[in-house]
């Protein structure tokens, strides 16, 4: 089960990301642009969604366009909520307890990418490429010199 600390850990790993306490809870920004936030049951939110927000932790993230948000809601309606308010679109809200860890990382990182300037996106990509380049080669080709093979 994902927690707000998981969102915080993912967001803190992204270049230029900063967390701020807001009236509605924790929120994450990149270069003063909001990309992820803890949802609060404001009176302007429809009653059924407000009831969910009052009873469990829900996080919203920016998405590239409304179609992406609608697709997520259609694919996993038990995890993703239909829109909470018209401001801040395009976005999608999800139940934090129901999201898988790898999907949470993807959502937060993609939301960051939607709002981050190009130079920060390049910085993240360079870090990711550097990590791939330093991964050890585990193929069995290195054993072709006559050493023991790991194949059975």
Phi and psi in degrees as a GROMACS rama.xvg file:
@    title "Ramachandran Plot"
@    xaxis  label "Phi"
@    yaxis  label "Psi"
@TYPE xy
-76.0312  152.232  UNK-2
-128.295  172.301  UNK-3
-64.6432  -29.2507  UNK-4
-64.681  -32.1431  UNK-5
-66.3526  -43.2178  UNK-6
-60.217  -45.6109  UNK-7
-59.392  -44.5152  UNK-8
-63.2386  -44.8054  UNK-9
-63.6475  -48.2489  UNK-10
-62.5171  -40.4134  UNK-11
-65.8086  -20.0643  UNK-12
-83.6594  -6.63911  UNK-13
-95.2536  134.388  UNK-14
-58.4304  133.78  UNK-15
75.885  3.31055  UNK-16
-78.4831  140.438  UNK-17
-139.759  143.374  UNK-18
-98.7609  141.053  UNK-19
-133.806  145.093  UNK-20
-83.6587  128.052  UNK-21
-119.673  174.356  UNK-22
-58.3005  -35.3501  UNK-23
-87.9652  -5.97472  UNK-24
131.083  -158.162  UNK-25
-72.9064  146.336  UNK-26
-146.606  148.25  UNK-27
-119.659  137.249  UNK-28
-128.684  153.009  UNK-29
-129.943  120.449  UNK-30
50.8578  46.5164  UNK-31
68.0372  13.4128  UNK-32
-108.771  124.761  UNK-33
-67.3406  133.626  UNK-34
-131.584  -18.5586  UNK-35
-152.927  145.376  UNK-36
-158.993  154.091  UNK-37
-79.2056  130.03  UNK-38
-83.9942  144.556  UNK-39
-121.346  142.665  UNK-40
-77.5468  70.7168  UNK-41
-65.8482  151.738  UNK-42
-60.3263  -25.0449  UNK-43
-76.6843  -8.69894  UNK-44
-83.8907  140.599  UNK-45
-53.3755  145.756  UNK-46
-53.6238  -43.9467  UNK-47
-65.6874  -39.3186  UNK-48
-72.226  -39.596  UNK-49
-60.7079  -37.1008  UNK-50
-63.0655  -40.1839  UNK-51
-65.5677  -45.1354  UNK-52
-63.0705  -32.3868  UNK-53
-75.6565  -23.6956  UNK-54
-103.061  -17.2499  UNK-55
-150.266  164.26  UNK-56
-78.8164  125.538  UNK-57
-126.896  136.14  UNK-58
-119.412  144.54  UNK-59
-118.06  149.113  UNK-60
-136.419  153.576  UNK-61
-71.2877  147.572  UNK-62
-125.749  162.217  UNK-63
-60.8587  -41.0295  UNK-64
-155.529  168.876  UNK-65
-60.7034  -32.4324  UNK-66
-61.639  -40.1704  UNK-67
-60.1798  -44.4241  UNK-68
-63.2759  -45.2067  UNK-69
-62.6497  -39.1719  UNK-70
-62.7795  -42.3089  UNK-71
-63.1025  -42.6333  UNK-72
-62.6168  -41.1714  UNK-73
-68.6219  -38.0862  UNK-74
-71.3174  -41.449  UNK-75
-136.895  74.3291  UNK-76
-66.7543  -17.7229  UNK-77
-79.9535  -15.6623  UNK-78
-104.505  -47.6018  UNK-79
-98.1279  139.603  UNK-80
-100.46  147.77  UNK-81
-64.033  169.049  UNK-82
-52.9487  143.285  UNK-83
-91.3693  -44.5981  UNK-84
-145.697  159.36  UNK-85
-74.7218  -18.4529  UNK-86
-75.4155  154.398  UNK-87
74.8044  14.089  UNK-88
-70.6672  152.774  UNK-89
-81.8075  142.618  UNK-90
-154.714  168.667  UNK-91
-144.553  140.062  UNK-92
-109.063  146.995  UNK-93
-144.478  152.707  UNK-94
-75.0858  119.25  UNK-95
-64.7232  -35.1597  UNK-96
-69.7695  -19.1587  UNK-97
-100.68  -8.82884  UNK-98
-85.5483  142.763  UNK-99
-79.642  149.036  UNK-100
-57.5097  -44.7469  UNK-101
-67.9023  -34.403  UNK-102
-70.6403  -36.8472  UNK-103
-60.4114  -46.9107  UNK-104
-60.2182  -42.5904  UNK-105
-64.0364  -44.5264  UNK-106
-63.2622  -46.2809  UNK-107
-66.7833  -43.6411  UNK-108
-65.3762  -42.8013  UNK-109
-64.3436  -38.7735  UNK-110
-63.0034  -42.4543  UNK-111
-59.2729  -44.7002  UNK-112
-60.5605  -36.0845  UNK-113
-61.3828  -36.6525  UNK-114
-100.391  -21.1198  UNK-115
-73.4955  145.201  UNK-116
-70.1114  161.723  UNK-117
-55.6769  -42.1245  UNK-118
-64.2242  -33.1689  UNK-119
-74.9596  -35.4732  UNK-120
-62.5315  -41.5873  UNK-121
-63.1932  -38.8515  UNK-122
-61.9175  -44.3847  UNK-123
-64.1247  -42.5999  UNK-124
-62.8582  -38.354  UNK-125
-65.7765  -39.2212  UNK-126
-64.6019  -42.8437  UNK-127
-64.7447  -41.366  UNK-128
-65.9993  -38.5997  UNK-129
-63.8667  -38.1485  UNK-130
-66.713  -38.4049  UNK-131
-67.2556  -36.9546  UNK-132
-69.9842  -26.0684  UNK-133
-93.4226  -2.38974  UNK-134
-68.5746  136.46  UNK-135
-66.4486  145.474  UNK-136
-80.7974  114.053  UNK-137
-104.042  12.007  UNK-138
-70.4737  158.525  UNK-139
-85.4823  6.64338  UNK-140
-64.3283  -29.4804  UNK-141
-67.9099  -12.4589  UNK-142
-95.0098  5.29246  UNK-143
-71.2682  -8.33332  UNK-144
-81.2427  9.96524  UNK-145
104.779  -2.46283  UNK-146
-74.9694  -177.792  UNK-147
-68.6966  144.255  UNK-148
-100.947  150.694  UNK-149
-88.2579  -6.79803  UNK-150
-71.9899  144.458  UNK-151
